């Protein structure tokens, strides 16, 4: 492949977090570490809830991007993660044209909340929800839509990942190996703010690069193939760094739960976590 010619693929982009939005998000009484943890918990709940609902990965990713965008602007003091996770899945089910009943979404999210860092695959329990419960879902759906100015345009990296592998003429056997591993890396980016900090092409390319390295597969005889997809090593390095941070957050949050602490899922939980961090910093 001629690296001096950019591959003629449709350029798909997302609205990303601006420097001013990121700066403002750090001035709402929460430490950067806690903000990252809350984004991770929400992203994890969405992936588990989506797996329970058996919806496709791009729809789950759409939910995650909507969730991260909303909390970047609104913070975590005015809404429970449980409510905004459910509303994000509800909105994505509509934009992705996947018919889901509100009760099914609420049941899936409640099941996910019982073990927010699990792998998923649980069945939806037979629970009944009152009209008031679905009204709360409708309320947060509208709140998210208005906060994001009804801009629900989302591009996920999954399709780009496969298109790039095909464009590089990766044979079927190696393509299957790399695609599965890259898919997992893309899933990990949706648990964190990576998906609102970098464009889908950057995430797709970084996932392919990590997957190829992990599988010990060399692409295009070591050429700088990522440049053909308009991606530079600086952005790739930042994504890798944030993925490592995400794994550290996962370890930290699992350790909290194993030690008997409740996951930070409600407004009161967030307030308690702030007090907990303040007391630890005073030692």
C-alpha positions in Angstrom: 0.0 0.0 0.0 1.3 3.4 -0.9 1.7 5.3 2.3 2.0 8.6 0.4 -1.7 8.2 -0.7 -4.4 8.3 2.0 -6.8 5.5 1.8 -10.0 6.6 0.2 -12.4 5.7 3.0 -15.3 7.9 4.3 -13.9 10.1 7.0 -16.2 9.7 10.0 -15.7 11.9 13.0 -17.3 12.5 16.4 -17.7 15.7 18.5 -14.8 15.5 21.0 -14.3 17.1 24.4 -12.8 20.6 24.1 -10.0 21.8 26.3 -12.4 24.2 28.1 -14.9 21.4 28.8 -12.2 19.2 30.2 -10.9 22.1 32.4 -14.4 22.9 33.7 -15.0 19.2 34.4 -12.1 19.3 36.9 -13.6 22.2 38.9 -16.7 20.6 40.2 -15.4 19.4 43.6 -14.1 16.0 42.4 -10.5 14.9 42.0 -9.4 13.9 38.5 -8.9 10.3 39.8 -12.5 10.1 41.1 -13.9 11.6 37.9 -12.0 8.9 35.9 -13.3 6.2 38.2 -16.9 7.3 37.8 -16.6 7.4 34.0 -15.1 3.9 34.2 -17.9 2.6 36.4 -20.5 4.0 34.1 -18.8 2.6 31.0 -18.5 -0.8 32.6 -22.2 -0.8 33.6 -23.2 0.0 30.1 -21.2 -2.8 28.7 -22.6 -5.3 31.2 -26.1 -4.0 30.7 -25.7 -4.1 26.9 -24.5 -7.7 27.1 -27.5 -8.7 29.2 -29.8 -7.1 26.7 -27.9 -8.8 23.9 -27.5 -5.7 21.8 -24.6 -5.3 19.2 -21.3 -3.8 20.3 -21.7 -0.6 18.2 -25.0 0.2 20.0 -23.3 -0.4 23.4 -20.5 1.9 22.3 -23.0 4.5 21.2 -24.5 4.3 24.7 -21.1 4.7 26.3 -20.2 7.8 24.2 -23.5 9.4 25.0 -22.9 8.7 28.7 -19.4 10.1 28.7 -20.4 13.2 26.8 -23.2 14.0 29.2 -21.2 13.6 32.3 -18.3 15.7 30.9 -20.8 18.6 30.7 -23.1 17.8 33.7 -20.7 16.3 36.2 -21.7 13.6 38.7 -23.3 15.5 41.5 -26.8 15.9 40.0 -27.6 12.4 38.8 -27.0 8.8 39.8 -24.9 6.8 37.4 -27.6 4.1 37.4 -30.2 6.6 36.0 -27.9 8.0 33.3 -26.6 4.6 32.3 -30.2 3.4 31.7 -31.1 6.6 29.8 -28.0 6.3 27.6 -28.9 2.7 26.7 -32.5 3.9 26.1 -31.4 6.7 23.7 -28.9 4.4 21.9 -31.6 1.8 21.4 -33.6 4.4 19.5 -30.8 5.9 17.5 -29.6 2.4 16.5 -33.1 1.3 15.8 -33.1 -1.6 18.3 -36.5 -2.0 19.9 -36.1 -2.4 23.7 -38.8 -2.0 26.3 -38.0 0.5 29.2 -38.6 -2.3 31.7 -36.0 -4.5 30.0 -33.4 -1.7 30.2 -34.2 -1.0 33.8 -33.9 -4.6 34.7 -30.7 -5.1 32.9 -29.1 -2.0 34.5 -30.3 -3.1 38.0 -28.7 -6.5 37.4 -25.5 -4.9 36.2 -25.5 -2.7 39.4 -25.5 -5.8 41.6 -21.9 -6.5 40.3 -20.8 -3.5 38.2 -17.4 -4.9 37.3 -18.5 -8.4 36.1 -18.1 -9.7 32.6 -21.8 -9.8 31.8 -23.9 -12.6 30.4 -26.5 -12.6 33.1 -30.1 -13.1 32.3 -32.6 -10.3 32.8 -34.6 -11.1 35.9 -38.4 -10.9 35.9 -38.9 -7.6 37.7 -41.8 -5.3 37.6 -41.3 -1.5 37.5 -43.8 1.1 38.3 -44.9 3.9 36.1 -42.9 6.2 38.3 -39.7 4.2 37.4 -40.2 4.6 33.7 -41.0 8.3 34.2 -37.5 8.7 35.8 -36.1 7.0 32.7 -38.0 9.5 30.4 -36.8 12.4 32.6 -33.1 11.5 32.2 -33.5 10.7 28.5 -34.8 14.3 28.0 -32.1 15.7 30.3 -29.3 14.1 28.3 -30.8 15.1 25.0 -31.1 18.8 26.0 -27.7 18.9 27.6 -26.2 17.5 24.4 -28.3 19.9 22.3 -30.0 16.8 20.7 -26.8 16.0 18.9 -26.8 12.2 19.0 -24.4 11.7 16.0 -22.0 8.9 17.1 -19.4 7.0 15.0 -17.9 3.9 16.5 -14.5 2.4 15.6 -15.7 -1.1 14.9 -16.5 -0.8 11.2 -13.3 1.3 10.6 -11.3 -1.5 12.3 -12.4 -4.1 9.7 -12.2 -1.6 6.8 -8.6 -0.8 7.7 -7.6 -4.5 7.9 -9.2 -5.1 4.5 -7.5 -2.0 3.0 -4.1 -3.4 4.2 -4.8 -6.7 2.5 -4.4 -8.7 5.7 -5.2 -12.3 4.9 -8.3 -13.9 6.4 -6.5 -16.0 9.1 -4.5 -13.1 10.5 -7.4 -10.7 10.0 -9.5 -12.9 12.3 -6.8 -13.0 15.0 -6.2 -9.3 14.9 -9.8 -8.2 14.6 -10.9 -10.1 17.7 -8.1 -8.7 19.8 -8.6 -5.2 18.4 -12.3 -5.5 19.1 -11.5 -6.1 22.8 -9.3 -3.1 22.9 -12.0 -0.9 21.4 -14.4 -2.2 24.1 -11.9 -1.1 26.7 -11.8 2.5 25.2 -15.6 2.7 25.7 -15.2 2.3 29.4 -13.2 5.5 29.7 -13.1 9.0 28.3 -10.9 7.8 25.4 -13.9 7.7 23.2 -14.6 11.4 23.7 -11.0 12.5 23.5 -10.0 10.8 20.2 -11.6 10.2 16.9 -12.8 6.7 15.9 -10.0 6.3 13.3 -7.4 6.9 16.0 -9.0 4.4 18.3 -9.4 1.8 15.5 -5.7 2.2 14.4 -4.4 2.0 17.9 -6.5 -1.1 18.6 -5.1 -2.8 15.5 -1.5 -1.8 16.4 -1.9 -3.2 19.9 -3.6 -6.4 18.6 -0.9 -7.0 16.0 1.8 -6.5 18.5 0.1 -8.9 21.0 -0.3 -11.5 18.3 3.3 -11.0 17.0 2.0 -10.1 13.6 3.9 -7.5 11.4 1.7 -5.4 9.2 3.0 -4.2 5.8 6.6 -5.3 6.5 7.0 -2.7 9.2 5.9 0.3 7.2 4.2 3.3 9.0 0.8 2.0 7.8 -1.1 4.2 10.4 -0.2 7.3 8.5 -2.4 6.1 5.6 -5.3 6.4 8.0 -4.4 9.9 9.1 -3.2 8.9 12.5 0.1 9.9 14.2 2.1 8.1 16.9 1.5 10.9 19.4 -2.3 10.2 19.4 -1.7 6.5 19.4 0.6 6.8 22.4 -2.0 8.8 24.3 -4.6 6.2 23.7 -2.3 3.4 25.0 -1.5 5.5 28.1 -5.2 6.0 28.8 -5.9 2.3 28.3 -3.3 1.5 30.9 -4.9 4.0 33.2 -8.3 2.3 32.6 -6.8 -1.0 33.7 -5.4 0.6 36.8 -8.8 2.0 37.6 -10.4 -1.4 37.2 -8.0 -2.9 39.7 -8.6 -0.1 42.1 -12.4 -0.3 41.9 -12.4 -4.1 42.2 -10.2 -3.8 45.3 -12.7 -1.4 46.8 -15.6 -3.8 46.2 -13.6 -6.9 47.4 -12.8 -5.0 50.6 -16.5 -4.6 51.3 -17.1 -1.0 50.0 -20.2 -0.3 47.9 -19.7 0.8 44.3 -20.1 4.5 43.7 -23.5 4.5 41.8 -25.7 7.2 43.4 -25.3 10.9 44.2 -25.0 10.0 47.9 -22.2 7.4 47.0 -20.3 10.2 45.2 -20.6 12.5 48.2 -19.3 9.8 50.5 -16.4 9.0 48.1 -15.5 12.7 48.2 -15.4 12.7 52.0 -13.4 9.5 51.9 -10.8 10.9 49.6 -10.6 14.1 51.7 -10.0 12.1 54.8 -7.3 10.0 53.2 -5.5 13.1 51.8 -5.4 14.7 55.3 -3.3 11.9 56.7 
